[in-house]
Amino acid sequence: ATTRTITAILENFQREDGVVEIPKALRPYLEPLKAAPKDYIYPRKRG
């Protein structure tokens, strides 16, 4: 199910320039970015 979710986010939030808009609901769990290239999304650092 995780793979389908990631695929859906990439398909639905990708802009023309290839940048993926991070949905507001997921922003607290990722680095403090509003958008990132699809190969540059990292998990949030803990600690």
C-alpha distance matrix in Angstrom:
0.0 3.8 5.5 5.2 6.3 8.8 10.0 10.6 12.5 14.4 15.4 16.5 18.1 19.8 23.6 26.2 27.1 23.7 23.1 19.9 20.6 18.6 17.8 20.2 17.7 16.3 19.8 20.8 18.2 19.2 22.7 25.0 24.3 23.9 23.1 22.6 22.6 19.2 20.3 21.7 19.0 19.4 18.3 21.0 23.9 24.7 28.2
3.8 0.0 3.8 5.4 5.1 6.2 8.5 9.8 10.7 12.4 14.2 15.4 16.3 17.8 21.6 24.3 24.8 21.3 20.4 17.2 18.0 15.8 15.5 17.9 15.6 13.6 16.8 17.9 15.1 15.7 19.1 21.6 20.9 20.9 20.0 19.4 19.5 16.1 17.1 18.1 15.3 15.6 14.6 17.4 20.3 21.3 24.9
5.5 3.8 0.0 3.8 5.4 5.2 6.1 8.6 10.0 10.6 12.2 14.2 15.4 16.2 20.0 22.3 22.8 19.1 18.9 16.1 17.6 16.1 16.3 19.3 17.6 15.4 18.3 20.0 17.1 17.1 20.1 22.6 21.4 21.2 19.7 18.6 18.0 14.4 15.3 17.1 14.9 15.8 15.7 18.9 21.8 23.3 27.0
5.2 5.4 3.8 0.0 3.8 5.5 5.0 6.1 8.6 9.9 10.4 12.0 14.0 15.2 19.0 21.3 22.4 19.0 19.0 15.9 17.1 15.9 15.5 18.6 17.0 15.5 18.7 20.6 18.4 18.5 21.6 23.7 22.2 21.4 19.9 19.4 18.9 15.4 17.1 19.0 16.7 18.1 18.0 21.0 24.2 25.7 29.4
6.3 5.1 5.4 3.8 0.0 3.8 5.4 5.1 6.3 8.7 9.9 10.5 11.9 13.8 17.5 20.4 21.4 18.1 17.3 13.9 14.5 12.8 12.0 14.9 13.2 11.8 15.1 17.1 15.0 15.4 18.7 20.5 19.1 18.3 17.3 17.2 17.4 14.3 16.3 17.4 14.7 16.0 15.6 18.2 21.6 23.1 26.7
8.8 6.2 5.2 5.5 3.8 0.0 3.8 5.4 5.1 6.2 8.6 10.0 10.5 11.6 15.4 18.1 18.6 15.1 14.3 11.2 12.4 10.9 11.3 14.6 13.5 11.3 14.0 16.2 14.0 13.5 16.4 18.4 16.8 16.2 14.7 14.0 13.9 10.6 12.5 13.8 11.4 13.0 13.3 16.2 19.6 21.6 25.3
10.0 8.5 6.1 5.0 5.4 3.8 0.0 3.8 5.5 5.2 6.1 8.5 10.0 10.5 14.3 16.4 17.4 14.0 14.1 11.4 13.2 12.8 13.2 16.8 16.2 14.4 16.9 19.6 17.6 16.7 19.3 21.1 19.0 18.0 16.0 15.2 14.4 10.9 13.1 15.2 13.5 15.8 16.7 19.7 23.0 25.2 28.9
10.6 9.8 8.6 6.1 5.1 5.4 3.8 0.0 3.8 5.5 5.1 5.9 8.2 9.9 13.5 16.0 17.6 14.7 14.5 11.4 12.2 11.9 11.4 14.9 14.4 13.4 16.2 18.9 17.5 17.1 19.9 21.1 18.9 17.3 15.7 15.9 15.6 12.7 15.6 17.2 15.2 17.5 18.1 20.6 24.2 26.2 29.8
12.5 10.7 10.0 8.6 6.3 5.1 5.5 3.8 0.0 3.8 5.5 5.3 5.7 7.8 11.4 14.5 15.6 12.8 11.7 8.2 8.7 8.1 8.0 11.7 11.6 10.3 12.7 15.7 14.6 13.9 16.4 17.4 15.2 13.5 12.1 12.4 12.8 10.3 13.4 14.4 12.2 14.7 15.3 17.6 21.2 23.4 27.0
14.4 12.4 10.6 9.9 8.7 6.2 5.2 5.5 3.8 0.0 3.8 5.7 5.6 5.6 9.4 11.9 12.7 9.5 9.2 6.4 8.5 9.1 10.3 14.1 14.6 12.9 14.5 17.7 16.4 14.9 16.8 18.0 15.3 13.9 11.4 10.9 10.2 7.5 10.8 12.4 11.1 14.3 15.8 18.4 21.8 24.5 28.1
15.4 14.2 12.2 10.4 9.9 8.6 6.1 5.1 5.5 3.8 0.0 3.8 5.9 5.9 9.2 11.2 13.0 10.4 11.0 8.7 10.4 11.7 12.2 16.0 16.6 15.6 17.4 20.7 19.7 18.4 20.4 21.2 18.3 16.4 14.0 13.9 13.0 10.6 13.9 15.9 14.9 18.1 19.5 22.0 25.6 28.1 31.7
16.5 15.4 14.2 12.0 10.5 10.0 8.5 5.9 5.3 5.7 3.8 0.0 3.8 5.9 8.7 11.4 13.6 11.7 11.4 8.7 9.0 10.3 9.9 13.4 14.4 14.1 15.8 19.3 18.9 17.9 20.0 20.2 17.4 14.9 13.1 14.1 14.0 12.4 16.0 17.2 15.8 18.9 20.0 22.0 25.6 28.0 31.5
18.1 16.3 15.4 14.0 11.9 10.5 10.0 8.2 5.7 5.6 5.9 3.8 0.0 3.8 6.4 9.9 11.4 9.6 8.4 5.5 5.2 7.1 7.6 11.1 12.8 12.2 13.2 16.9 16.8 15.4 16.9 16.9 13.8 11.2 9.4 10.7 11.2 10.2 14.0 14.6 13.2 16.5 17.8 19.5 23.1 25.7 29.1
19.8 17.8 16.2 15.2 13.8 11.6 10.5 9.9 7.8 5.6 5.9 5.9 3.8 0.0 3.8 6.8 8.0 5.9 5.7 4.2 6.2 9.0 10.7 14.2 16.0 14.9 15.4 19.1 18.7 16.6 17.6 17.8 14.4 12.2 9.3 9.5 8.9 8.2 12.0 13.1 12.8 16.4 18.5 20.4 23.8 26.8 30.2
23.6 21.6 20.0 19.0 17.5 15.4 14.3 13.5 11.4 9.4 9.2 8.7 6.4 3.8 0.0 3.8 5.5 5.4 5.5 6.1 7.4 11.0 12.8 15.7 18.2 17.3 17.2 21.0 21.1 18.8 19.2 18.8 15.1 12.6 9.7 10.3 9.7 10.4 13.9 14.7 15.0 18.7 21.0 22.6 25.9 29.0 32.2
26.2 24.3 22.3 21.3 20.4 18.1 16.4 16.0 14.5 11.9 11.2 11.4 9.9 6.8 3.8 0.0 3.8 5.5 7.4 9.3 11.0 14.7 16.6 19.5 22.0 21.1 20.9 24.7 24.6 22.1 22.3 21.9 18.1 15.9 12.7 12.8 11.3 12.2 15.2 16.5 17.5 21.3 24.0 25.7 28.8 32.1 35.3
27.1 24.8 22.8 22.4 21.4 18.6 17.4 17.6 15.6 12.7 13.0 13.6 11.4 8.0 5.5 3.8 0.0 3.8 5.6 8.8 11.0 14.5 17.1 19.8 22.5 21.0 20.3 24.0 23.8 20.9 20.5 20.3 16.5 14.8 11.4 10.7 8.9 10.6 13.1 14.1 15.7 19.5 22.5 24.1 26.9 30.4 33.4
23.7 21.3 19.1 19.0 18.1 15.1 14.0 14.7 12.8 9.5 10.4 11.7 9.6 5.9 5.4 5.5 3.8 0.0 3.8 6.4 9.6 12.5 15.3 18.4 20.6 18.7 18.4 22.0 21.4 18.5 18.5 18.8 15.2 13.9 10.2 8.8 6.4 7.1 9.8 11.4 12.8 16.5 19.6 21.6 24.5 27.9 31.1
23.1 20.4 18.9 19.0 17.3 14.3 14.1 14.5 11.7 9.2 11.0 11.4 8.4 5.7 5.5 7.4 5.6 3.8 0.0 3.8 6.5 9.4 12.5 15.2 17.6 15.8 15.0 18.6 18.2 15.3 15.1 15.2 11.5 10.2 6.4 5.4 4.4 6.1 9.2 9.5 10.4 14.1 17.0 18.6 21.5 24.9 28.0
19.9 17.2 16.1 15.9 13.9 11.2 11.4 11.4 8.2 6.4 8.7 8.7 5.5 4.2 6.1 9.3 8.8 6.4 3.8 0.0 3.8 6.1 9.1 12.2 14.2 12.4 12.2 15.9 15.4 12.9 13.6 13.8 10.4 8.8 5.6 5.5 5.8 5.8 9.4 9.6 9.0 12.7 14.9 16.6 19.9 23.0 26.3
20.6 18.0 17.6 17.1 14.5 12.4 13.2 12.2 8.7 8.5 10.4 9.0 5.2 6.2 7.4 11.0 11.0 9.6 6.5 3.8 0.0 3.8 6.2 8.9 11.5 10.4 9.8 13.7 14.0 12.0 12.8 12.2 8.9 6.2 4.3 6.6 8.7 9.1 12.5 11.8 10.5 13.6 15.1 16.1 19.6 22.4 25.5
18.6 15.8 16.1 15.9 12.8 10.9 12.8 11.9 8.1 9.1 11.7 10.3 7.1 9.0 11.0 14.7 14.5 12.5 9.4 6.1 3.8 0.0 3.8 6.4 8.3 6.7 6.4 10.1 10.4 8.7 10.2 10.0 7.5 5.6 5.4 7.4 10.1 9.9 12.8 11.5 9.1 11.5 12.2 13.0 16.6 19.1 22.4
17.8 15.5 16.3 15.5 12.0 11.3 13.2 11.4 8.0 10.3 12.2 9.9 7.6 10.7 12.8 16.6 17.1 15.3 12.5 9.1 6.2 3.8 0.0 3.8 5.4 5.5 6.5 9.9 10.7 10.4 12.5 12.0 10.3 7.9 8.8 11.2 13.7 13.2 16.2 15.1 12.4 14.3 14.2 14.7 18.4 20.3 23.5
20.2 17.9 19.3 18.6 14.9 14.6 16.8 14.9 11.7 14.1 16.0 13.4 11.1 14.2 15.7 19.5 19.8 18.4 15.2 12.2 8.9 6.4 3.8 0.0 3.8 5.4 5.3 7.9 10.0 10.4 12.3 10.9 10.1 8.0 10.3 13.2 16.3 16.2 18.9 17.2 14.3 15.6 14.9 14.4 18.0 19.4 22.2
17.7 15.6 17.6 17.0 13.2 13.5 16.2 14.4 11.6 14.6 16.6 14.4 12.8 16.0 18.2 22.0 22.5 20.6 17.6 14.2 11.5 8.3 5.4 3.8 0.0 3.8 5.8 7.1 8.5 10.2 13.0 12.5 12.4 11.0 13.1 15.3 18.2 17.4 19.8 18.4 15.0 15.6 14.2 13.8 17.4 18.3 21.2
16.3 13.6 15.4 15.5 11.8 11.3 14.4 13.4 10.3 12.9 15.6 14.1 12.2 14.9 17.3 21.1 21.0 18.7 15.8 12.4 10.4 6.7 5.5 5.4 3.8 0.0 3.8 5.6 5.6 6.7 9.9 10.3 10.3 9.8 11.3 12.8 15.5 14.6 16.6 15.0 11.4 11.9 10.4 10.5 14.2 15.5 18.7
19.8 16.8 18.3 18.7 15.1 14.0 16.9 16.2 12.7 14.5 17.4 15.8 13.2 15.4 17.2 20.9 20.3 18.4 15.0 12.2 9.8 6.4 6.5 5.3 5.8 3.8 0.0 3.8 5.4 5.3 7.3 6.8 7.1 7.1 9.5 11.3 14.6 14.5 16.3 14.0 10.8 11.1 10.1 9.2 12.7 14.4 17.3
20.8 17.9 20.0 20.6 17.1 16.2 19.6 18.9 15.7 17.7 20.7 19.3 16.9 19.1 21.0 24.7 24.0 22.0 18.6 15.9 13.7 10.1 9.9 7.9 7.1 5.6 3.8 0.0 3.8 5.7 7.7 7.5 9.4 10.3 12.9 14.5 17.7 17.6 18.8 16.3 12.9 12.1 10.0 8.1 11.1 11.8 14.4
18.2 15.1 17.1 18.4 15.0 14.0 17.6 17.5 14.6 16.4 19.7 18.9 16.8 18.7 21.1 24.6 23.8 21.4 18.2 15.4 14.0 10.4 10.7 10.0 8.5 5.6 5.4 3.8 0.0 3.8 7.0 8.6 10.3 11.7 13.4 14.0 16.7 16.0 16.8 14.5 10.9 9.5 6.7 5.6 9.0 10.0 13.2
19.2 15.7 17.1 18.5 15.4 13.5 16.7 17.1 13.9 14.9 18.4 17.9 15.4 16.6 18.8 22.1 20.9 18.5 15.3 12.9 12.0 8.7 10.4 10.4 10.2 6.7 5.3 5.7 3.8 0.0 3.8 6.2 7.3 9.4 10.5 10.6 13.3 13.0 13.6 10.9 7.5 6.4 5.0 4.4 8.1 10.4 13.8
22.7 19.1 20.1 21.6 18.7 16.4 19.3 19.9 16.4 16.8 20.4 20.0 16.9 17.6 19.2 22.3 20.5 18.5 15.1 13.6 12.8 10.2 12.5 12.3 13.0 9.9 7.3 7.7 7.0 3.8 0.0 3.8 5.6 8.9 10.0 9.8 12.8 13.4 13.5 10.2 7.8 6.5 6.4 4.8 7.3 10.4 13.2
25.0 21.6 22.6 23.7 20.5 18.4 21.1 21.1 17.4 18.0 21.2 20.2 16.9 17.8 18.8 21.9 20.3 18.8 15.2 13.8 12.2 10.0 12.0 10.9 12.5 10.3 6.8 7.5 8.6 6.2 3.8 0.0 3.8 6.9 9.2 10.2 13.7 15.0 15.8 12.4 10.4 10.1 10.1 8.0 10.2 12.7 15.0
24.3 20.9 21.4 22.2 19.1 16.8 19.0 18.9 15.2 15.3 18.3 17.4 13.8 14.4 15.1 18.1 16.5 15.2 11.5 10.4 8.9 7.5 10.3 10.1 12.4 10.3 7.1 9.4 10.3 7.3 5.6 3.8 0.0 3.8 5.5 6.8 10.5 12.2 13.4 10.3 8.8 9.9 11.0 10.2 12.9 15.8 18.3
23.9 20.9 21.2 21.4 18.3 16.2 18.0 17.3 13.5 13.9 16.4 14.9 11.2 12.2 12.6 15.9 14.8 13.9 10.2 8.8 6.2 5.6 7.9 8.0 11.0 9.8 7.1 10.3 11.7 9.4 8.9 6.9 3.8 0.0 3.8 7.0 10.7 12.3 14.5 12.1 10.6 12.5 13.6 13.1 16.2 18.8 21.5
23.1 20.0 19.7 19.9 17.3 14.7 16.0 15.7 12.1 11.4 14.0 13.1 9.4 9.3 9.7 12.7 11.4 10.2 6.4 5.6 4.3 5.4 8.8 10.3 13.1 11.3 9.5 12.9 13.4 10.5 10.0 9.2 5.5 3.8 0.0 3.8 7.1 9.0 11.4 9.6 8.8 11.7 13.7 14.2 17.2 20.3 23.2
22.6 19.4 18.6 19.4 17.2 14.0 15.2 15.9 12.4 10.9 13.9 14.1 10.7 9.5 10.3 12.8 10.7 8.8 5.4 5.5 6.6 7.4 11.2 13.2 15.3 12.8 11.3 14.5 14.0 10.6 9.8 10.2 6.8 7.0 3.8 0.0 3.8 6.1 7.9 6.0 6.3 9.6 12.4 13.5 16.3 19.7 22.7
22.6 19.5 18.0 18.9 17.4 13.9 14.4 15.6 12.8 10.2 13.0 14.0 11.2 8.9 9.7 11.3 8.9 6.4 4.4 5.8 8.7 10.1 13.7 16.3 18.2 15.5 14.6 17.7 16.7 13.3 12.8 13.7 10.5 10.7 7.1 3.8 0.0 3.8 5.4 5.3 7.1 10.7 14.0 15.9 18.4 22.0 25.1
19.2 16.1 14.4 15.4 14.3 10.6 10.9 12.7 10.3 7.5 10.6 12.4 10.2 8.2 10.4 12.2 10.6 7.1 6.1 5.8 9.1 9.9 13.2 16.2 17.4 14.6 14.5 17.6 16.0 13.0 13.4 15.0 12.2 12.3 9.0 6.1 3.8 0.0 3.8 5.6 6.3 10.0 13.0 15.6 18.3 21.7 25.1
20.3 17.1 15.3 17.1 16.3 12.5 13.1 15.6 13.4 10.8 13.9 16.0 14.0 12.0 13.9 15.2 13.1 9.8 9.2 9.4 12.5 12.8 16.2 18.9 19.8 16.6 16.3 18.8 16.8 13.6 13.5 15.8 13.4 14.5 11.4 7.9 5.4 3.8 0.0 3.8 6.1 8.8 12.3 15.1 17.2 20.7 24.0
21.7 18.1 17.1 19.0 17.4 13.8 15.2 17.2 14.4 12.4 15.9 17.2 14.6 13.1 14.7 16.5 14.1 11.4 9.5 9.6 11.8 11.5 15.1 17.2 18.4 15.0 14.0 16.3 14.5 10.9 10.2 12.4 10.3 12.1 9.6 6.0 5.3 5.6 3.8 0.0 3.8 6.3 10.1 12.3 14.2 17.8 20.9
19.0 15.3 14.9 16.7 14.7 11.4 13.5 15.2 12.2 11.1 14.9 15.8 13.2 12.8 15.0 17.5 15.7 12.8 10.4 9.0 10.5 9.1 12.4 14.3 15.0 11.4 10.8 12.9 10.9 7.5 7.8 10.4 8.8 10.6 8.8 6.3 7.1 6.3 6.1 3.8 0.0 3.8 7.0 9.4 12.0 15.4 18.8
19.4 15.6 15.8 18.1 16.0 13.0 15.8 17.5 14.7 14.3 18.1 18.9 16.5 16.4 18.7 21.3 19.5 16.5 14.1 12.7 13.6 11.5 14.3 15.6 15.6 11.9 11.1 12.1 9.5 6.4 6.5 10.1 9.9 12.5 11.7 9.6 10.7 10.0 8.8 6.3 3.8 0.0 3.8 6.5 8.6 11.9 15.3
18.3 14.6 15.7 18.0 15.6 13.3 16.7 18.1 15.3 15.8 19.5 20.0 17.8 18.5 21.0 24.0 22.5 19.6 17.0 14.9 15.1 12.2 14.2 14.9 14.2 10.4 10.1 10.0 6.7 5.0 6.4 10.1 11.0 13.6 13.7 12.4 14.0 13.0 12.3 10.1 7.0 3.8 0.0 3.8 6.4 9.0 12.6
21.0 17.4 18.9 21.0 18.2 16.2 19.7 20.6 17.6 18.4 22.0 22.0 19.5 20.4 22.6 25.7 24.1 21.6 18.6 16.6 16.1 13.0 14.7 14.4 13.8 10.5 9.2 8.1 5.6 4.4 4.8 8.0 10.2 13.1 14.2 13.5 15.9 15.6 15.1 12.3 9.4 6.5 3.8 0.0 3.8 6.4 9.8
23.9 20.3 21.8 24.2 21.6 19.6 23.0 24.2 21.2 21.8 25.6 25.6 23.1 23.8 25.9 28.8 26.9 24.5 21.5 19.9 19.6 16.6 18.4 18.0 17.4 14.2 12.7 11.1 9.0 8.1 7.3 10.2 12.9 16.2 17.2 16.3 18.4 18.3 17.2 14.2 12.0 8.6 6.4 3.8 0.0 3.8 6.8
24.7 21.3 23.3 25.7 23.1 21.6 25.2 26.2 23.4 24.5 28.1 28.0 25.7 26.8 29.0 32.1 30.4 27.9 24.9 23.0 22.4 19.1 20.3 19.4 18.3 15.5 14.4 11.8 10.0 10.4 10.4 12.7 15.8 18.8 20.3 19.7 22.0 21.7 20.7 17.8 15.4 11.9 9.0 6.4 3.8 0.0 3.7
28.2 24.9 27.0 29.4 26.7 25.3 28.9 29.8 27.0 28.1 31.7 31.5 29.1 30.2 32.2 35.3 33.4 31.1 28.0 26.3 25.5 22.4 23.5 22.2 21.2 18.7 17.3 14.4 13.2 13.8 13.2 15.0 18.3 21.5 23.2 22.7 25.1 25.1 24.0 20.9 18.8 15.3 12.6 9.8 6.8 3.7 0.0
